[in-house]
Amino acid sequence: MVSSAEFVAHCLDLLSPLGRTRARRMFGGHGIYLDELFVALIIEERLYLKADILARPAFEQAGSEPFDYATRDGRRAVLAYWSAPDDAMESPALMQPWARLAMASALRAANAKRPAAQDRPVAARRQARASPRRG
């Protein structure tokens, strides 16, 4: 049986060809970052990769399952993270297409949270007007 620390290290190795990886304890498991993008969860010795609506069909077709959990009121909450296909867990080369889908999903989510490019100059001007001038 593989220890939790060994499994986390294995997952980081699988994802490392695509960038700098790190794990952080969270959600009773670990959050996995690839170049500062939150791309995966490790829960109960299982790797779940970020999969938005565009990536989800590939995971469904591979037989992956979404990460879900019971809420306090007894309902099931389903997150946008899908189990990595079993064969992808064998090598970094087999993981790369799945990791790329997770990265793309994470990038789309991050970009959706940012203000539109046209709004930034207005916000910057407002902030500059509100800041006291030094001179």
C-alpha positions as CSV (number, residue, x, y, z in Angstrom):
1,M,0.0,0.0,0.0
2,V,1.3,3.5,-0.9
3,S,1.3,6.1,1.8
4,S,-0.5,9.4,1.3
5,A,2.8,11.3,1.0
6,E,4.1,8.9,-1.6
7,F,0.8,9.2,-3.6
8,V,1.0,13.0,-3.5
9,A,4.7,12.8,-4.7
10,H,3.7,10.4,-7.5
11,C,0.9,12.8,-8.6
12,L,3.3,15.8,-8.6
13,D,5.8,13.8,-10.7
14,L,3.0,12.9,-13.2
15,L,2.2,16.6,-13.6
16,S,5.7,18.0,-13.5
17,P,6.5,18.0,-17.2
18,L,3.9,20.8,-17.7
19,G,5.4,23.1,-15.1
20,R,6.3,23.7,-11.5
21,T,4.1,21.6,-9.2
22,R,3.2,21.9,-5.5
23,A,0.7,20.4,-3.1
24,R,-1.2,22.1,-0.3
25,R,-3.3,20.4,2.3
26,M,-6.9,21.3,2.0
27,F,-10.4,19.7,1.9
28,G,-9.3,16.8,3.9
29,G,-6.8,16.0,1.1
30,H,-4.5,18.1,-1.0
31,G,-4.8,20.8,-3.6
32,I,-2.4,20.5,-6.5
33,Y,-1.0,23.6,-8.3
34,L,0.7,23.7,-11.6
35,D,2.5,27.0,-12.1
36,E,0.2,28.7,-9.5
37,L,-3.0,27.3,-11.2
38,F,-5.2,25.2,-9.0
39,V,-5.6,22.2,-11.3
40,A,-6.3,19.1,-9.2
41,L,-7.4,17.6,-5.9
42,I,-6.2,14.5,-4.2
43,I,-8.9,13.0,-2.0
44,E,-8.7,9.5,-0.4
45,E,-5.7,8.5,-2.6
46,R,-7.4,9.5,-5.8
47,L,-6.4,12.3,-8.2
48,Y,-9.2,14.5,-9.5
49,L,-8.3,17.0,-12.4
50,K,-10.1,20.2,-13.1
51,A,-12.6,19.8,-15.9
52,D,-14.9,22.5,-17.0
53,I,-17.8,22.1,-19.4
54,L,-15.4,22.0,-22.4
55,A,-13.1,19.4,-20.9
56,R,-15.8,17.2,-19.2
57,P,-16.8,15.2,-22.3
58,A,-13.3,13.8,-22.6
59,F,-13.3,12.7,-19.0
60,E,-16.7,11.2,-19.3
61,Q,-15.7,9.3,-22.4
62,A,-12.6,7.9,-20.5
63,G,-14.9,6.6,-17.8
64,S,-13.8,9.1,-15.2
65,E,-16.0,10.1,-12.3
66,P,-16.7,13.5,-10.9
67,F,-15.6,14.4,-7.3
68,D,-18.7,14.7,-5.1
69,Y,-19.4,14.8,-1.4
70,A,-22.3,14.9,1.0
71,T,-23.4,18.3,2.2
72,R,-24.5,18.9,5.8
73,D,-28.2,18.8,4.7
74,G,-27.6,15.3,3.1
75,R,-27.5,16.4,-0.6
76,R,-24.6,15.6,-2.9
77,A,-22.4,18.4,-4.2
78,V,-20.5,17.8,-7.4
79,L,-17.4,19.8,-8.2
80,A,-15.8,20.4,-11.6
81,Y,-13.0,17.9,-10.8
82,W,-12.9,14.4,-12.5
83,S,-10.9,11.4,-11.6
84,A,-7.8,10.9,-13.7
85,P,-8.1,7.9,-16.0
86,D,-6.4,4.8,-14.6
87,D,-3.9,4.5,-17.5
88,A,-2.9,8.2,-17.0
89,M,-1.7,7.4,-13.5
90,E,1.0,5.2,-15.0
91,S,3.4,7.8,-16.5
92,P,3.9,11.5,-17.1
93,A,3.5,11.0,-20.8
94,L,0.1,9.4,-20.4
95,M,-0.9,12.1,-17.9
96,Q,0.0,15.0,-20.2
97,P,-3.2,15.2,-22.3
98,W,-5.3,15.1,-19.2
99,A,-3.1,17.6,-17.3
100,R,-3.4,20.0,-20.3
101,L,-7.2,19.7,-20.2
102,A,-7.0,20.6,-16.5
103,M,-4.7,23.5,-17.1
104,A,-7.0,24.9,-19.8
105,S,-10.0,24.5,-17.6
106,A,-8.2,26.3,-14.7
107,L,-7.1,29.1,-17.1
108,R,-10.6,29.6,-18.4
109,A,-11.9,29.8,-14.8
110,A,-9.2,32.3,-13.8
111,N,-9.8,34.4,-16.8
112,A,-13.6,34.4,-16.2
113,K,-12.9,35.9,-12.7
114,R,-10.8,38.8,-14.1
115,P,-12.4,42.0,-15.1
116,A,-12.7,42.6,-18.8
117,A,-9.6,44.2,-20.3
118,Q,-11.6,47.2,-21.3
119,D,-12.7,47.8,-17.7
120,R,-9.1,47.8,-16.3
121,P,-8.0,51.2,-17.5
122,V,-11.2,52.8,-16.0
123,A,-10.5,51.0,-12.7
124,A,-6.9,52.1,-12.7
125,R,-7.9,55.7,-13.4
126,R,-10.4,55.6,-10.5
127,Q,-7.7,54.2,-8.2
128,A,-5.2,56.8,-9.2
129,R,-7.7,59.6,-8.5
130,A,-8.5,58.2,-5.1
131,S,-4.8,57.8,-4.1
132,P,-3.2,60.8,-2.5
133,R,-0.5,62.4,-4.6
134,R,3.1,62.4,-3.4
135,G,5.4,65.1,-4.5
